[in-house]
Amino acid sequence: MSEKISRFLDDDLNYDETLGLLQVITEQPEMKDKLKRYAAVSHAMKTNDFLWVSTDFSMQINQEIQQTPVDGFLQINKKLLN
């Protein structure tokens, strides 16, 4: 689902995939929140504009980053630290 959200933000989904994703987002509040986070990150990466976000929002992004493994990178580094 994360890949579909990224592709959606890059305007890289076909019509049926877009409709399916939008249906999931409307049915699952956590997916709507994920879309908002991805959109903020995408915007920051593509522009030099600064967006003000609430402390709760930035804390949620930080938690998501901490909990999301990147091709095993986090698991490997955690083992090295222990």
LINNOR-V306512 format. One record per backbone hydrogen bond with DSSP energy under -1.0 kcal/mol. CO is the residue of the C=O (numbers start at 1). NH is the residue of the N-H. If there is no record, write none. Layout:
co->[CO | CO]
nh->[NH | NH]
This chain:
co->[1 | 2 | 3 | 4 | 5 | 6 | 7 | 8 | 14 | 15 | 16 | 17 | 18 | 19 | 20 | 21 | 22 | 23 | 24 | 28 | 28 | 29 | 30 | 31 | 32 | 33 | 34 | 35 | 36 | 37 | 38 | 39 | 40 | 41 | 42 | 43 | 54 | 55 | 56 | 57 | 58 | 59 | 60 | 61 | 62 | 63 | 70 | 72 | 73 | 74 | 75 | 76 | 77 | 78]
nh->[5 | 6 | 7 | 8 | 9 | 10 | 12 | 11 | 18 | 19 | 20 | 21 | 22 | 23 | 24 | 25 | 26 | 27 | 28 | 31 | 32 | 33 | 34 | 35 | 36 | 37 | 38 | 39 | 40 | 41 | 42 | 43 | 44 | 45 | 46 | 47 | 58 | 59 | 60 | 61 | 62 | 63 | 64 | 65 | 66 | 67 | 73 | 76 | 77 | 78 | 79 | 80 | 81 | 82]
